[in-house]
Amino acid sequence: MKVPYVNLKEQASLLKKEILAKIEKIFKDGDFILGKEVKSLEENFEKYCGVKYAVGVNSGTDALFLALKSLNIGQGDEVITVPNSFLATATSIIASGSKPVFVDVKEDMNIDPNRVESKITKKTKAIMPVHLTGKPADMFPLQQIAKKYKLHIIEDAAQSIGTEYHGKKTGSFGIVNCFSLHPLKTLNAFGDGGMMTTNDRSIYETLIQFRNIGLKNRSESDLWGYNSRLDTLQAAIVNVKFKHLNDWIKKRRENASYYQQHLSEVVQCPKEGEKEVCSYHLFVIQTEERNALQNYLEQNGIETKIHYPIPIHLQKCAKELGYKKGDFPNVEKQSETILSLPIHQNLKKTQLDFIIEKIRKFFKN
């Protein structure tokens, strides 16, 4: 049996008829840039996340970058975040002209609020928590810290569409919050795409201009902007998928529960807090035998991934930040033990049973 890590072909095939109908209408209307489907998708995000405003952009990375720009965070400023995220989190901070300041994470792989205050300086302007794997960061203590020091919170919610913390969706806690619509995300386009959410009218109006060359109308601009428009075609595709999102998350949660029931005896499985609803963009187990297990599963036709094998502070591009091995023990230890199993909604029970059987057999041997 072959078990791919993702199966985008099957997902696309199941929705092909509806998606092609949307695309044909866009071709007929000639509505390609910032069209009706973009506005519809923004309204879907507003309703889903429980926020007043949403702005579609070209990618999740651009979303983070423009969020920082809208808050005038740039040269000489610092933003506190984590070094175990995808590189784009830190890249957006660097692109804005500011500096990422890293803190270690808790056992759940998310930012440790207890380590944040010691990193705050006069240059600190924001905290950028990452809801890694679709598990919510601990937002209440972060909000208290931000209020105490007059800092902004910018949620990197790229992996967490549908995740809940104390009854609220991620993407509703910060001043600006950012999602990715990359093909590998749970809610995905057929290319790059991103979304920003906010409850601040002034910031919303700034973001609308920033994404479209700074224009306030066809001929006038009040600020230097950026070209980060979400294609109407991609927005239309995501709108089709939005109707299935809750069912997909429900299936991912069922898959996660099945893994937890049958694997907790042999590996460390992710745990869900009492006030959390995890969306399981990733299902990450941990074991000291990670490399051997991954090789064994590959030999048996099971594809897995590591998110992420090299922490950002140890990447060559981050050398200028001055960090070294040993600075973030939890992140570094986890990078050696984490392994992402297939978790997507199109997995068959036979495939889940096969994965579980092979993992249990590996440890038995």
N, C-alpha and C positions, 0 to 999 in steps of 0.2 A: 504493500500500500504506500502511495505517495501522499504526503501531507504538506502542501506549500504553506508558507507563513501567512500569505494573503492570497486572495483569489478575486482580483479586480475584474477579470474576464467574466466570471459568473455573475458578479454584481451588475456589471454593465449589461449583460445579456438579459437579465431578468427585467430590467427597466428600459430596454432598448426602444420599444414601440412608443412609450410615453415621451422619452427624451427626444427621439427623432421628430415627433409631432411638434414639440416645443421649438426645436431648431428650425424646422421648416417654416414655422410662423415668423421667426426672427428674420430669416432670409427674405420672406415675402414682404415684411414690413421695413426691412433695411435698418433695423433698430440695434446697432452693434455696440455703441459706446454709452455707458451710463443710461441704459434703456429702462423700460418698464419692469423688466425682470429683476434688475438690480434693486430698484425701489421696493419691489415685492419681497425680495430676500431680506432687505434691511428691516422691513416691517415684521417679517417672520422672526428675526433675531430679537427685535425689541419685545415682542410678545413672549417669546420663549424664555428669554433671560430676565424678564421683568424690569426692563429699563426704558427710558424715554426715547433714546436715540441710538441708531446704529449706522455705521458708515462702511460700505464695501470698498476694499482696496485690492491691490495686485497680489499680495502675499501676506502670510503671517508675520514675516520679517519686516515688511513695510509697515504693517500695523503697529508693531512695537516702535519702530523708528519714528513714525509720524505721531504716535502718542507722546513720545519724549519731546519732539519738536513743538507740539501744541502746548506743552507746559513750559516752554522756554528753557528746557534742560539741554545744556551743551557744553562748550569749552570751559574747562576748569571745574565742572560739576562731577559729583559721584552718585552712582546708583547701586544700591545693595541688592545682590541676587545670589544665586547658587552656581557652583561650578559643575554640577552633574547633569545639567540640561543639554538639549541640542545646542550646537554652536551658535545658532541664530539668536538666542537670547542675549548673549554677550556681544555678538556682532552688531546688533541694533544699537546697543549702548555706545560702542566704539564709533559707529557711523554718525551718531548724533554729535560726536565731539567730546562726550563725557567719558568717565572711567567706570568700568564695572568693579565693584568691591565685593568679594566673595565671602560667604559664611558657610559653615558646615551644615549638614542636614541631620534629621532624626532618623530613626530606624525605618520610618515609612518612606524615606527618600525625598521628603519635602523639607523646605527651609525650617531651621530650628529658631523659633522666635527668641529663645533665651540667649542666643548668640548675636542678635542683631544690634542691641544698644551699644555694645563695646566697639562696634565698627562705625558708629555715627560720628561725623566730624562737621565742621562748619561748611564743608563743601557738599555734604550729603543733601540731595534734593528729593530722592524717591527710593522706595523699596519695590522691587519687582519679584514677587513670589511666583513660582512656577508650580502649577498643579500637575506634577509629573505623573505620567501613566494614566491620568484620569482620576487620580485620588486628590481630594482638595487639600490645599495647604491650610494650616491652622490660622484662619483669618482674624478672629477676634483679638488675640493678643497683638497681632501685627497692626491692626487698626488702632489699638490703644497706643502703641509706640509711635505710629505715624501722627496721631493727634498730639501727643506729648511734645514731639519735636517739630511739628508743623511740616511734615513730609507728605508727599504724594504716594499713593499706592497705584501701581500699574500692574494689573494681573496678566501674566503670561498664561492664558487659558488655551493655548494651541492644542493641547491634548485632552481637553476636559469638557467639550460640549456635552451638556446633559448631567454633569456632575453637580451634586448638591452638598451644601454645608449648612447645617442648622436650618434646613427648610428653604434656603435660597440657592439659586443657580450660580455657579461660577460665571464670572463675567458681569456681576452686579455689585461687587464689593469695592472696586477701585474707582479712582476718578476717571481713568480710561482703562479699558480692558480689551485684550487682543486674542483673536482666534485665527487659526490656520484652516484653510480648506484644501490643503494639499491632497493628492489622490490617496495617500496612505492614512489620512485621518478618518475617523468614524463618519463624519459628515463631510463628503468630499466632492471636489470638482474633477474634471478631466484634464486638469492642469493646475497651475498655481492660482491661489485666491486667498483673501483674508478678510476679516471683519473686525471693526472696533465698536465697542459699546460705551455709552456714557449717560449720565443723568444731567450733565451740565450743558445748558443751551449754548453758552458762549464757546465752549470747547468744541461742541458739535459743529457750529458754524465755521470755526477755524479749520477743523478736519476736512469739512466739505471743500474748502478752498485749497488746502494743502494737497489733497489727492489729485487736483485738477489744475496744475500749473499755477495755483494761487488765484485763479480767476473768480471774481464775484459775479460777473456776467460775461458775455462773449468777448467783450472788448476791454474790460477794466480789471485791474488787480490791486489789492491793498497790501499784498505781501508776496515774498518770493516763495513759490510753491514747489511742487514735485509732481512727476507723472506717475500716479499709482492708481489708475482707474481699473475697477473690476469689469472684465468683459461681460457683456450681456449674455453671451452664449454660456459662459461658466456659471453665471448667476441662475440662468434657466435650468441648467443641469442640477444645481444644488437645490433649487426649489422643488424639483421632482423628488429628490431624495429626502427633503425635509419631512415629507408626509410619512416616511418610513422610519424616521430617526428613533422615536420612542420604542418601536418594535425591535429595532436593531440593538439598542442599548439593553432592552429587556433580555434579548437572546445572549448578548455578551455577559450579562450578569448571571444568567443561568449557566453558561459555560464556565464562568469563574467559580461559581458555587460547586459545580461538579468536580472541577480540578481540586478545590479546597477539600472536599469530602474524601477524595481518593489519593491525594498526594501529601497532605499535611504531615503524615507519619514519616515521610522520607526526605522532604525538602521544606525549606521555609517558604510559605505561601503568603501573598499579601493579605493583610487584615483590614477590615472595614470598621471604622469607629461608629459609636452609637448614633451620632448625629450626622453621619455621612451617607451619601449615596454615590458610590463610585461608578463611573461609566466604563471603566476597563478598556480604554484605548489600547493599553498594553496589559498583559498578565505576566508579571515578573516574579519568577521564583529565585531563591538564593541557595547556593550550595558551594562548599569548599571544592567540590569535584566538578566545577562548572565546565572547564575546558574538555575534560574527558567525557562528560555527559553530552555536551554539544556534539562532539565528534561521533559518539555512539549513536545519537539520534539521527545525525546526518547519514551515517552508514545504513540506517534503517528507513531512509526515505522521509524523515521528518525534518523540516526546515525550521530553524530557530534564529533569533537575532540577539544582539547585545546592545542595550540602550542605556549607557554608552561606554565603550571599552576604555576610552582615554578621556579623563575629566578635562574640562576646558582649561583649567589653570596649568595643566601639564602639556598643552598643545604648544607647538613651536610658535604659532602666531601670538600666543599670550606671554611670551618670554619677557616682553617689555613691562608687564604688570608686576614683575618681581616676586612671583610666587614660586614655591619649590615643593618637591615631593615631601609629604609629611605635614603640610599645612592644614589639610582637611582630612583627618583620619577616617571619618565615616564614609565620605564620598569615595576615597581611594580604596577602602576595603570593599565597599559595595561594587565598585567597578570590576573587581576580581571575582565576584561571586554571583552577579546577576545574570539571568538568562530569560529572555522573553519567549514564551510559548505561543503558538497560534491561538487566537481568541476570537477571531472575527465571526460575524453572525451567520455566515454560510457554512460553517463547520458542521459536518455530520456527526451524529453520535458514534458511529463506527470509527470515525477518525479520532474523536476524543478518547474513546476506549483504547484505541491503538497506541496513542501517545502515552496515556496513563500506564498501560501494560508495559511498554518499553522502558519508561522511567523506573517503575517499580522493579522490573527485571534487572536493570542496571545496578541498582543499589543492593538487591538481593545477592548479586554475583560479586 
